[in-house]
Amino acid sequence: MPARSHSAVLWRGLRYLWFHFLFLALIYLRVPPETCGLGKQGPLRLLRQQAGLELRTKINNPNMSFSPEARRLIPQIANARERGDWRKVGNLFESYTGNELPVLHAVLHAAYSCGQYRAGAKIYDKICDLNITQDAASFGTAMKVFAKLSEPERVGEIWAQARRSCDLDELLAAARIDAAAAFGDIETAAGILDEMNRSGVSINIAHVTSAIRACWES
């Protein structure tokens, strides 16, 4: 057998073993079994699609203050995002005169949800240029945007900054594993799962299935 074919067979075997290892992790790490049901995709979809805190709850975050303009715009942006109306989001953003992170992240999140990844990258660059203090939500959404743009170096930079600024939690980990899956980066996905387990961060079925996707994308 040629060396190249032998390597391919070996790699498929390793990938097969990794796939089953992750399923065993579901049992070992005691992921709640009810999240695995085929008819209960709500939590899985929510965790995958929202890389940070949900916008509607974020506006009630007691650790943040909001201008009247932000309180008015954020729900409107969220509603337009849910409808997939990127044009409306853009019009709302054009009318905004401030530089509050919740508003900018709402637009960034909308760009991701609407598939406007280049626009999302520009918005995130604006957040960085303004030197605005970020939270796990903005870091997470940004990683997912740049993963869609196939920019692993930028994802790595954002992740490094996030780890300097934020504690690891379920949603930040989900965003990083999801980005790793886009590149078939098994090592990073497995490393995040391992760190979550060691640090006591709850592991959801979405984390494991994204890690499995990293295996198949490799």
TAVENSUL-V868419 format. One record per residue. N is the residue number from 1. RES is the residue in one small letter. SS is DSSP state (hx for helix, st for strand, lp for the rest). PHI is phi in whole degrees, 0 to 359 (none if undefined). PSI is psi as a letter, one per 40 degrees, with the letter a starting at -180 (999 if undefined). Layout:
# TAVENSUL-V868419
n:res:ss:phi:psi
N:RES:SS:PHI:PSI
N:RES:SS:PHI:PSI
This chain:
# TAVENSUL-V868419
n:res:ss:phi:psi
1:m:lp:none:h
2:p:lp:302:i
3:a:hx:301:d
4:r:hx:295:d
5:s:hx:294:d
6:h:hx:298:d
7:s:hx:295:d
8:a:hx:295:d
9:v:hx:295:d
10:l:hx:298:d
11:w:hx:294:d
12:r:hx:297:d
13:g:hx:295:d
14:l:hx:296:d
15:r:hx:294:d
16:y:hx:298:d
17:l:hx:295:d
18:w:hx:295:d
19:f:hx:303:d
20:h:hx:286:d
21:f:hx:299:d
22:l:hx:293:d
23:f:hx:294:d
24:l:hx:296:d
25:a:hx:297:d
26:l:hx:303:d
27:i:hx:282:d
28:y:hx:297:d
29:l:lp:272:e
30:r:lp:59:f
31:v:lp:296:h
32:p:lp:307:h
33:p:hx:296:d
34:e:hx:294:e
35:t:hx:283:e
36:c:hx:269:e
37:g:lp:295:i
38:l:lp:295:d
39:g:lp:270:e
40:k:lp:235:g
41:q:lp:268:e
42:g:hx:304:d
43:p:hx:300:d
44:l:hx:295:d
45:r:hx:297:d
46:l:hx:298:d
47:l:hx:292:d
48:r:hx:287:d
49:q:hx:280:d
50:q:lp:251:h
51:a:lp:283:e
52:g:lp:222:a
53:l:lp:294:i
54:e:lp:297:h
55:l:hx:299:d
56:r:hx:292:d
57:t:hx:275:d
58:k:hx:294:d
59:i:lp:292:e
60:n:lp:263:e
61:n:lp:297:h
62:p:lp:292:e
63:n:lp:273:e
64:m:lp:234:i
65:s:lp:252:i
66:f:lp:228:h
67:s:lp:285:i
68:p:hx:303:d
69:e:hx:296:d
70:a:hx:294:d
71:r:hx:297:d
72:r:hx:282:d
73:l:hx:281:d
74:i:hx:302:d
75:p:hx:297:d
76:q:hx:293:d
77:i:hx:295:d
78:a:hx:297:d
79:n:hx:295:d
80:a:hx:295:d
81:r:hx:299:d
82:e:hx:297:d
83:r:hx:274:e
84:g:lp:73:f
85:d:lp:265:g
86:w:hx:294:d
87:r:hx:300:d
88:k:hx:296:d
89:v:hx:301:d
90:g:hx:299:d
91:n:hx:295:d
92:l:hx:295:d
93:f:hx:293:d
94:e:hx:298:d
95:s:lp:277:e
96:y:lp:277:h
97:t:lp:251:e
98:g:lp:259:a
99:n:lp:217:f
100:e:lp:278:h
101:l:hx:303:d
102:p:hx:302:d
103:v:hx:289:d
104:l:hx:297:d
105:h:hx:290:d
106:a:hx:301:d
107:v:hx:289:d
108:l:hx:301:d
109:h:hx:297:d
110:a:hx:296:d
111:a:hx:300:d
112:y:hx:296:d
113:s:hx:296:d
114:c:lp:270:e
115:g:lp:77:e
116:q:lp:264:g
117:y:hx:289:d
118:r:hx:296:d
119:a:hx:296:d
120:g:hx:298:d
121:a:hx:297:d
122:k:hx:294:d
123:i:hx:294:d
124:y:hx:294:d
125:d:hx:299:d
126:k:hx:294:d
127:i:hx:302:d
128:c:hx:292:d
129:d:hx:297:d
130:l:lp:281:e
131:n:lp:57:f
132:i:lp:279:h
133:t:lp:294:h
134:q:lp:261:i
135:d:lp:237:i
136:a:hx:300:d
137:a:hx:297:d
138:s:hx:291:d
139:f:hx:299:d
140:g:hx:296:d
141:t:hx:296:d
142:a:hx:298:d
143:m:hx:300:d
144:k:hx:292:d
145:v:hx:297:d
146:f:hx:287:d
147:a:hx:294:d
148:k:hx:295:d
149:l:lp:272:e
150:s:lp:57:f
151:e:lp:237:g
152:p:hx:297:d
153:e:hx:296:d
154:r:hx:292:d
155:v:hx:302:d
156:g:hx:298:d
157:e:hx:295:d
158:i:hx:295:d
159:w:hx:298:d
160:a:hx:298:d
161:q:hx:293:d
162:a:hx:298:d
163:r:hx:291:d
164:r:hx:284:d
165:s:hx:253:d
166:c:lp:228:i
167:d:lp:283:i
168:l:lp:289:h
169:d:lp:225:a
170:e:hx:301:d
171:l:hx:283:d
172:l:hx:295:d
173:a:hx:297:d
174:a:hx:299:d
175:a:hx:295:d
176:r:hx:291:d
177:i:hx:294:d
178:d:hx:297:d
179:a:hx:294:d
180:a:hx:298:d
181:a:hx:298:d
182:a:hx:298:d
183:f:lp:258:e
184:g:lp:66:f
185:d:lp:271:g
186:i:hx:297:d
187:e:hx:299:d
188:t:hx:293:d
189:a:hx:301:d
190:a:hx:294:d
191:g:hx:296:d
192:i:hx:294:d
193:l:hx:301:d
194:d:hx:295:d
195:e:hx:295:d
196:m:hx:300:d
197:n:hx:296:d
198:r:hx:291:d
199:s:hx:265:e
200:g:lp:82:e
201:v:lp:281:h
202:s:lp:299:h
203:i:lp:258:h
204:n:lp:261:i
205:i:hx:304:d
206:a:hx:296:d
207:h:hx:298:d
208:v:hx:290:d
209:t:hx:293:d
210:s:hx:294:d
211:a:hx:295:d
212:i:hx:297:d
213:r:hx:297:d
214:a:hx:300:d
215:c:hx:297:d
216:w:hx:284:d
217:e:hx:277:e
218:s:lp:285:999
